[in-house]
Amino acid sequence: MLRGMRGRAHRLVDFWSLSPLARSVLRRRLTYLHPGKLRHIERRLHETIGAGVPGDIIEFGVALGGSTVLLAREASAERRFYGLDVFGMIPEPTSLKDDAKSKQRYQDIVERRSIGIGGDPYYGYRHDLYEHACTQLLYYGTPMDGERIRLVKGLFEETWPTLGVDRIAFAHIDCDWYDPVRFCLGETARRLSLGGAIVIDDYHDYEGCRTAVDEFIRDNPGFELVDARNPVVRHRRA
């Protein structure tokens, strides 16, 4: 009971430390992210933008669009935002490096045992996710215009090569399993501007994600992992 009370207290502290925009997306049940994770995303994003790091903002894994709204707010004529997702049922974890927890989680989703935020339907069971995300962007004054702000539907490995992104200032990778995390991290890191940041959502949740990140850091000594609830990958000299 004491642990639960402390957890709720920390959650409240994290919630009230968020920007009004982030508190709004939480109240409207638009993100599965813990307030502490949103707080970390906001902090890293503002550090990056404030430092004038050049490049676009990318999100792999949009879901209901809560964190998408926060990231798209920083788009400009010189800095595009791309949100990539299948906008449907999450693909299966197929790597041998994905753990039993990941595979059981996927099975629960497929067998429709998952419940959404506050008892809402689980987002992966919806058939209007793309339209829903577009509606949220419009609601918050950052409409999807296909140029400055763009949502991209499909598998990452199929849609990403078509975008022609040259430089990245900030990326949020929220795609759970080994294969998509390894793909997204590799593609993002080699375009990451000096001083940029890549936030990894599921590092402490699923073994496949952790393994993908750890392997990348091992194989790319120019990068380091800065631990947090949702750790950050960055250039070592940044």
FENRA-V876549 format. One record per residue. N is the residue number from 1. RES is the residue in three letters. OMEGA is omega in whole degrees, 0 to 359 (999 if undefined). Layout:
# FENRA-V876549
n:res:omega
N:RES:OMEGA
N:RES:OMEGA
This chain:
# FENRA-V876549
n:res:omega
1:MET:180
2:LEU:179
3:ARG:179
4:GLY:178
5:MET:178
6:ARG:179
7:GLY:179
8:ARG:179
9:ALA:179
10:HIS:180
11:ARG:178
12:LEU:178
13:VAL:179
14:ASP:182
15:PHE:185
16:TRP:174
17:SER:180
18:LEU:173
19:SER:176
20:PRO:179
21:LEU:180
22:ALA:177
23:ARG:179
24:SER:181
25:VAL:176
26:LEU:180
27:ARG:181
28:ARG:175
29:ARG:180
30:LEU:180
31:THR:175
32:TYR:184
33:LEU:173
34:HIS:178
35:PRO:178
36:GLY:177
37:LYS:177
38:LEU:179
39:ARG:180
40:HIS:177
41:ILE:180
42:GLU:182
43:ARG:181
44:ARG:179
45:LEU:182
46:HIS:175
47:GLU:183
48:THR:181
49:ILE:181
50:GLY:179
51:ALA:179
52:GLY:179
53:VAL:182
54:PRO:175
55:GLY:182
56:ASP:177
57:ILE:186
58:ILE:171
59:GLU:175
60:PHE:182
61:GLY:186
62:VAL:182
63:ALA:183
64:LEU:172
65:GLY:182
66:GLY:179
67:SER:176
68:THR:179
69:VAL:180
70:LEU:183
71:LEU:183
72:ALA:180
73:ARG:182
74:GLU:178
75:ALA:181
76:SER:178
77:ALA:181
78:GLU:187
79:ARG:182
80:ARG:172
81:PHE:174
82:TYR:173
83:GLY:184
84:LEU:180
85:ASP:171
86:VAL:182
87:PHE:179
88:GLY:180
89:MET:180
90:ILE:178
91:PRO:183
92:GLU:171
93:PRO:187
94:THR:182
95:SER:173
96:LEU:180
97:LYS:171
98:ASP:186
99:ASP:181
100:ALA:178
101:LYS:180
102:SER:182
103:LYS:177
104:GLN:177
105:ARG:179
106:TYR:179
107:GLN:177
108:ASP:179
109:ILE:183
110:VAL:181
111:GLU:171
112:ARG:176
113:ARG:182
114:SER:179
115:ILE:182
116:GLY:183
117:ILE:177
118:GLY:181
119:GLY:175
120:ASP:172
121:PRO:177
122:TYR:189
123:TYR:183
124:GLY:179
125:TYR:181
126:ARG:179
127:HIS:185
128:ASP:187
129:LEU:180
130:TYR:179
131:GLU:179
132:HIS:180
133:ALA:177
134:CYS:180
135:THR:180
136:GLN:177
137:LEU:178
138:LEU:181
139:TYR:183
140:TYR:172
141:GLY:178
142:THR:187
143:PRO:177
144:MET:185
145:ASP:179
146:GLY:179
147:GLU:180
148:ARG:179
149:ILE:185
150:ARG:171
151:LEU:188
152:VAL:186
153:LYS:177
154:GLY:177
155:LEU:184
156:PHE:185
157:GLU:178
158:GLU:184
159:THR:184
160:TRP:182
161:PRO:182
162:THR:190
163:LEU:178
164:GLY:178
165:VAL:182
166:ASP:182
167:ARG:181
168:ILE:176
169:ALA:185
170:PHE:176
171:ALA:174
172:HIS:181
173:ILE:184
174:ASP:184
175:CYS:159
176:ASP:195
177:TRP:186
178:TYR:188
179:ASP:181
180:PRO:179
181:VAL:180
182:ARG:179
183:PHE:184
184:CYS:180
185:LEU:180
186:GLY:181
187:GLU:182
188:THR:186
189:ALA:183
190:ARG:174
191:ARG:186
192:LEU:177
193:SER:175
194:LEU:184
195:GLY:179
196:GLY:183
197:ALA:174
198:ILE:179
199:VAL:182
200:ILE:186
201:ASP:196
202:ASP:185
203:TYR:182
204:HIS:184
205:ASP:185
206:TYR:185
207:GLU:179
208:GLY:177
209:CYS:180
210:ARG:181
211:THR:180
212:ALA:181
213:VAL:181
214:ASP:178
215:GLU:180
216:PHE:180
217:ILE:178
218:ARG:185
219:ASP:183
220:ASN:185
221:PRO:176
222:GLY:181
223:PHE:176
224:GLU:177
225:LEU:176
226:VAL:190
227:ASP:177
228:ALA:173
229:ARG:173
230:ASN:189
231:PRO:181
232:VAL:170
233:VAL:180
234:ARG:174
235:HIS:180
236:ARG:184
237:ARG:182
238:ALA:999
